[in-house]
Amino acid sequence: MAGGAATTTNYTSSGNKTGQKYLIPFILVTSLFFMWGLAYGLLDVLNKHFQEALSIDKARSTLLQAAYFGAYFLMALPAGFLMKRFGYKSGIILGLLLYAAGAALFYPSAHYANFNYFLLALFILASGLTCLETAANPYVTVLGDKATSEQRLNLSQCFNGLGSFLGPIIGGTLFFGGEKNTGAGADLSSVQMVYIVMAAAVLLIAFLFYRTSLPEIVTTEEGTASGTGDSKPLFAHKHFVWGVIAQFFYVAAQVGVGALFINYVTEYWQGATSQKASFLLSLSLALFTAGRFVGTAVMRKVAPNVLLTVYALINIVLCAVVIKGAGAISVYALIGIFFFMSIMFPTIFALGVKDLGKHTKEGSSFIIMSIVGGALVPYAMGAVAEAKSTAVSFIIPLICFVVVLFYGWRGYRTK
């Protein structure tokens, strides 16, 4: 990795310092990645389902993404302050309780078939996910050797991809698997069932965390009297600032691509149904998951920033093919984008918080806040899709990947 600081960061815990003490916490925290992956995997299927069941257009349906990712922007700093004061475990338990509450509120929202109620429930659920991500992402990076933090985070994110893969399968089977839409109440009963089961599962996980002792990680700077991570204010770390910017545009691209995926497939692949498109979305997220496993392995030989740059360049080309709207070929290109997005979030995150020392928790909060890109940009894509075409709207993620390319090329460098 280019550009190291003059000091090194020493990670200690209040308990046993051996790797065995870190193993159980690592496994337990990694389970959280699966749970928020599942919530995200269902989100893009809900977009199309609500368009049909609640008779809303593409732009309005992307308000689901606005509520979901807007929560990240509003809740990330409070979550960071909570962890700074009470530790990672408190942040995780609060996040799980909010997750369960939001999922449970899907039941009355579906009963009244009210889109605004769904937005509120999703906002509460995503507020819980914000706490989980703000805690789990930096926690995984410090549960072991700093030199392998990117690999460790990518490994945990693999299980996020597994949850994302299962989400569209569940949604496609239950939301589009019955009779053709004949009424919102009947259609949304499957939504009630799915989210009540999720709420129960999340409460069980919260109980396990409550009963498990987690080592609290603290960061200390050693080597010189004025360690870089301690003496410099947070925003003086340019690689962190560019990390926030790059994460904003990456998440914007990822969410936009997913939000209009089913619309794109049904419009440009002749004869494709919403259910078939949901299964193709699941296939895409399987490639996304596979990409994380492959990326984690490749990073043993290739620097993370180099891999990030190459993947961003490939996605720029694939987006250009999608914009052409050339039938099945463009759909294949759209599916391919997911594979090359796979390592972007964890790699940008790990590069962004690298060498922040005592600022790690606060820096993590700001990078999680940048996920608000997923709230703002998909609505713009929906508006372009309504005004022009769904294919043309993919010029927006193309531009986003250009920003990611710059971060992997130059913006990641620490001084």
C-alpha positions in Angstrom: 0.0 0.0 0.0 1.4 3.4 -1.0 1.8 6.3 1.4 2.2 5.0 4.9 2.4 7.2 8.0 5.5 7.6 10.1 3.8 5.7 12.9 1.9 2.5 13.2 -1.4 1.8 14.8 -1.5 -0.7 17.7 -4.8 -2.4 18.3 -5.5 -3.7 21.8 -8.5 -5.0 23.6 -9.6 -5.0 27.1 -9.6 -8.8 27.2 -7.3 -11.5 25.9 -5.2 -10.3 22.9 -4.9 -13.6 21.1 -6.5 -14.3 17.7 -8.8 -16.9 19.3 -10.5 -14.2 21.4 -11.2 -12.3 18.1 -12.6 -15.3 16.3 -16.1 -15.5 18.0 -16.7 -11.8 17.8 -15.6 -11.8 14.2 -18.1 -14.6 13.3 -20.9 -12.9 15.3 -20.3 -9.5 13.8 -20.1 -11.0 10.3 -23.6 -12.4 10.7 -24.8 -8.8 10.8 -23.5 -8.3 7.3 -25.8 -11.1 6.1 -28.9 -9.5 7.8 -28.5 -6.0 6.3 -27.7 -7.7 2.9 -31.0 -9.5 3.1 -32.8 -6.2 3.8 -31.1 -4.5 0.9 -31.8 -7.5 -1.5 -35.5 -7.2 -0.8 -35.5 -3.4 -1.4 -35.1 -3.5 -5.2 -37.8 -6.1 -5.5 -40.2 -3.9 -3.5 -39.6 -1.1 -6.0 -41.2 -3.0 -8.8 -43.8 -4.7 -6.6 -45.1 -1.4 -5.2 -45.2 0.1 -8.7 -47.7 -2.6 -9.6 -49.5 -3.1 -6.3 -49.8 0.6 -5.3 -49.9 2.1 -8.8 -46.9 4.4 -8.5 -44.4 5.5 -11.1 -40.7 4.8 -11.3 -39.6 8.1 -9.8 -42.0 7.8 -6.8 -40.9 4.1 -6.2 -37.3 5.3 -5.8 -38.4 7.1 -2.6 -37.9 3.7 -1.0 -34.2 4.2 -1.7 -34.5 7.8 -0.4 -36.0 6.7 2.9 -33.6 3.8 3.2 -30.4 5.6 2.5 -31.5 8.9 3.8 -31.6 7.2 7.2 -27.8 6.6 6.8 -27.2 10.3 6.4 -29.3 11.4 9.4 -28.3 8.6 11.8 -24.6 7.9 11.0 -23.2 10.7 13.3 -25.5 10.0 16.2 -24.6 6.3 15.9 -20.9 7.2 15.8 -21.2 9.4 18.9 -23.1 6.6 20.7 -20.3 4.1 20.0 -17.6 6.6 21.0 -19.3 7.0 24.4 -20.7 3.5 25.0 -18.7 1.2 22.7 -19.4 -1.0 19.6 -21.7 -3.5 21.4 -24.2 -0.8 22.4 -24.3 0.5 18.9 -24.9 -3.0 17.5 -27.7 -3.8 20.0 -29.5 -0.5 19.3 -29.2 -1.1 15.6 -30.8 -4.6 15.9 -33.7 -3.3 18.0 -34.4 -0.5 15.4 -34.1 -3.0 12.6 -36.7 -5.3 14.3 -39.1 -2.4 15.0 -39.0 -1.1 11.4 -39.5 -4.6 10.0 -42.5 -5.1 12.4 -44.1 -1.9 11.1 -44.3 -3.4 7.6 -47.3 -5.4 8.9 -49.6 -2.4 9.5 -48.2 -0.6 6.5 -49.3 -3.5 4.3 -52.6 -3.8 6.0 -53.5 -0.2 5.1 -51.7 -0.4 1.7 -50.2 3.0 2.3 -46.9 3.8 0.6 -46.1 6.6 3.0 -46.3 4.2 6.0 -43.9 1.9 4.2 -41.5 4.8 3.8 -41.6 5.5 7.6 -41.2 1.8 8.4 -38.2 1.5 6.0 -36.6 4.7 7.5 -36.8 3.2 11.0 -35.4 -0.2 9.7 -32.6 1.6 7.9 -31.8 3.7 11.0 -31.0 0.4 12.7 -28.9 -0.7 9.7 -27.0 2.6 10.0 -26.0 1.7 13.6 -25.0 -1.8 12.5 -22.9 -0.6 9.6 -21.3 2.2 11.6 -20.2 -0.3 14.2 -19.5 -3.5 12.2 -17.4 -2.1 9.3 -14.7 -0.5 11.4 -14.9 -3.2 14.1 -14.0 -5.9 11.5 -11.1 -3.8 10.2 -9.4 -3.7 13.7 -10.1 -7.4 14.7 -6.7 -8.4 13.5 -3.6 -7.3 11.6 -4.0 -3.8 10.2 -2.1 -4.9 7.0 -5.0 -7.3 6.1 -7.9 -5.1 7.1 -9.2 -4.7 3.5 -9.1 -8.5 3.1 -10.9 -9.1 6.4 -13.7 -6.5 5.6 -14.1 -8.0 2.1 -14.5 -11.4 3.6 -17.3 -10.2 6.0 -18.9 -8.3 3.1 -19.1 -11.6 1.2 -21.9 -12.6 3.7 -23.5 -9.3 3.0 -23.6 -10.4 -0.7 -25.1 -13.7 0.3 -28.0 -11.9 2.0 -28.4 -9.7 -1.0 -28.5 -12.7 -3.2 -31.3 -14.4 -1.2 -33.4 -11.2 -1.0 -34.5 -11.1 -4.6 -35.2 -14.9 -4.6 -37.5 -14.5 -1.6 -39.1 -11.4 -3.0 -39.5 -12.7 -6.5 -41.0 -16.0 -5.4 -43.4 -14.5 -2.8 -44.2 -11.0 -4.3 -44.6 -12.1 -8.0 -45.2 -15.8 -7.6 -49.0 -15.8 -7.2 -51.8 -14.6 -9.3 -51.4 -11.4 -11.3 -52.1 -8.3 -9.2 -55.8 -8.1 -8.3 -55.7 -5.8 -5.3 -53.1 -4.2 -3.0 -54.4 -6.0 0.1 -53.9 -9.5 -1.4 -50.5 -8.6 -3.0 -49.1 -7.1 0.2 -49.9 -10.0 2.5 -46.6 -11.7 1.4 -44.8 -8.5 2.4 -46.3 -8.8 5.9 -45.1 -12.4 6.3 -41.6 -11.8 5.1 -40.9 -8.8 7.4 -42.5 -10.3 10.5 -40.2 -13.3 10.2 -37.2 -10.9 9.7 -38.2 -9.0 12.8 -38.3 -12.2 14.9 -34.9 -13.3 13.6 -33.3 -10.0 14.3 -34.6 -10.0 17.9 -33.0 -13.4 18.4 -29.7 -12.1 17.1 -30.0 -9.0 19.5 -30.4 -11.4 22.4 -27.3 -13.4 21.3 -25.3 -10.1 21.2 -26.6 -9.1 24.6 -25.4 -12.4 26.1 -22.0 -12.4 24.4 -18.9 -10.6 25.7 -17.3 -8.6 22.9 -13.8 -7.2 23.2 -13.9 -3.4 22.9 -11.2 -2.2 20.5 -9.2 0.9 21.2 -6.7 2.5 18.9 -3.4 3.9 20.1 -0.6 5.6 18.2 3.0 4.6 18.9 6.4 5.2 17.3 6.8 9.0 17.5 5.7 11.7 19.9 3.1 13.0 17.5 1.4 10.1 15.7 -0.2 11.1 12.5 -3.6 9.7 13.4 -3.7 11.7 16.6 -2.1 15.1 15.8 -4.0 15.8 12.5 -7.7 16.7 12.6 -9.9 14.3 10.8 -10.6 16.3 7.7 -6.9 17.0 7.3 -6.6 13.4 6.1 -7.1 13.8 2.4 -7.5 10.1 1.7 -10.4 10.1 4.1 -12.1 13.1 2.5 -11.8 11.6 -0.9 -13.0 8.3 0.6 -16.2 10.0 1.7 -16.7 11.5 -1.8 -15.9 8.2 -3.5 -18.3 6.3 -1.3 -21.1 8.8 -2.0 -20.8 8.2 -5.7 -20.2 4.5 -5.5 -23.3 3.9 -3.4 -25.3 6.2 -5.7 -24.3 4.0 -8.6 -25.0 0.7 -6.8 -28.4 1.7 -5.6 -29.4 3.3 -8.9 -28.4 0.2 -10.8 -30.3 -2.1 -8.5 -33.4 0.2 -8.2 -34.1 0.2 -12.0 -32.8 -3.3 -12.7 -36.2 -5.0 -12.9 -37.6 -2.2 -15.0 -34.6 -2.4 -17.4 -34.9 -6.1 -17.9 -38.7 -6.1 -18.5 -38.3 -3.2 -21.0 -35.3 -4.4 -23.0 -35.4 -8.2 -22.8 -38.4 -9.3 -24.9 -40.9 -11.4 -22.9 -39.2 -11.0 -19.5 -41.7 -10.8 -16.6 -41.1 -9.1 -13.2 -40.5 -12.5 -11.6 -37.9 -13.5 -14.2 -36.2 -10.1 -13.8 -36.2 -10.6 -10.0 -34.4 -14.0 -10.4 -31.9 -12.3 -12.8 -31.4 -9.7 -10.1 -30.7 -12.5 -7.7 -28.2 -14.0 -10.2 -26.5 -10.6 -10.5 -26.2 -10.4 -6.7 -24.7 -13.9 -6.7 -22.1 -12.6 -9.1 -21.7 -9.7 -6.7 -21.1 -12.1 -3.8 -18.7 -14.2 -6.0 -16.9 -11.0 -6.9 -16.1 -10.4 -3.2 -14.7 -13.8 -2.7 -12.6 -13.5 -5.9 -11.6 -9.9 -4.9 -10.5 -11.0 -1.4 -8.3 -13.6 -3.0 -6.9 -11.3 -5.7 -6.0 -8.7 -3.1 -3.4 -11.1 -1.7 -1.4 -10.4 -4.9 -2.8 -7.0 -6.2 -3.0 -3.8 -4.2 -6.6 -3.0 -3.2 -6.5 0.5 -4.9 -5.3 -1.0 -8.2 -8.1 -3.6 -8.2 -10.6 -0.8 -7.4 -9.3 1.3 -10.4 -9.5 -1.6 -12.8 -13.0 -2.6 -11.7 -14.2 1.0 -12.0 -12.9 1.2 -15.5 -14.6 -2.0 -16.6 -17.9 -0.8 -15.1 -17.6 2.5 -17.1 -17.5 0.4 -20.3 -20.3 -1.9 -19.2 -22.5 1.2 -18.4 -21.9 2.5 -21.9 -23.3 -0.9 -23.3 -26.3 -0.6 -21.0 -27.0 2.9 -22.2 -27.3 1.6 -25.8 -30.3 -0.5 -24.8 -29.3 -3.3 -27.2 -31.5 -6.1 -25.9 -30.0 -9.2 -24.3 -26.4 -8.0 -24.7 -27.1 -4.8 -22.7 -28.9 -6.9 -20.0 -25.8 -9.1 -19.8 -23.7 -6.0 -19.4 -26.0 -4.8 -16.6 -25.6 -8.1 -14.8 -21.8 -7.9 -15.2 -21.7 -4.5 -13.5 -22.6 -6.3 -10.2 -19.5 -8.5 -10.3 -17.2 -5.5 -10.7 -19.1 -3.4 -8.0 -18.4 -6.2 -5.5 -15.2 -5.0 -3.9 -15.9 -1.3 -4.1 -17.7 -0.4 -0.9 -15.5 -2.4 1.6 -12.3 -1.3 -0.3 -13.2 2.4 -0.3 -14.2 2.1 3.3 -11.0 0.4 4.5 -8.8 2.7 2.5 -10.8 5.7 3.8 -10.4 4.9 7.5 -6.8 3.6 7.2 -4.3 5.3 9.6 -7.0 7.5 11.2 -6.0 6.4 14.7 -8.3 7.9 17.3 -10.5 9.3 14.6 -11.5 5.9 13.3 -15.0 5.7 14.8 -15.8 9.3 13.8 -14.3 8.8 10.3 -16.5 5.6 10.0 -19.6 7.7 10.8 -18.8 10.2 8.0 -18.2 7.5 5.4 -21.4 5.8 6.4 -23.1 9.2 6.1 -21.9 9.3 2.5 -24.3 6.5 1.7 -26.8 9.3 1.3 -25.8 9.1 -2.3 -28.1 6.1 -2.5 -31.0 8.3 -1.4 -30.5 11.2 -3.8 -29.2 9.8 -7.1 -31.7 7.0 -7.8 -34.5 9.5 -7.8 -32.6 11.5 -10.5 -32.3 8.2 -12.4 -36.0 7.6 -12.1 -36.8 11.1 -13.3 -34.5 10.6 -16.4 -36.1 7.2 -17.0 -39.6 8.8 -17.0 -38.5 11.7 -19.2 -36.2 9.9 -21.6 -35.7 6.1 -21.1 -34.5 3.7 -18.6 -31.4 3.0 -20.7 -30.4 6.7 -20.9 -30.7 7.0 -17.1 -27.7 4.7 -16.7 -25.4 7.6 -17.8 -25.6 8.6 -14.1 -23.9 5.5 -12.7 -21.4 5.8 -15.5 -20.4 9.2 -14.1 -20.3 7.8 -10.6 -17.8 5.1 -11.6 -15.5 7.8 -13.0 -15.2 9.3 -9.5 -14.5 5.8 -8.0 -11.8 5.3 -10.7 -10.1 8.5 -9.5 -10.1 7.4 -5.9 -8.4 4.1 -6.7 -5.9 5.9 -8.9 -5.0 8.9 -6.8 -7.4 9.8 -4.1 -6.7 6.9 -1.7 -3.1 8.0 -1.0 -2.2 8.8 2.6 0.5 11.2 3.6 
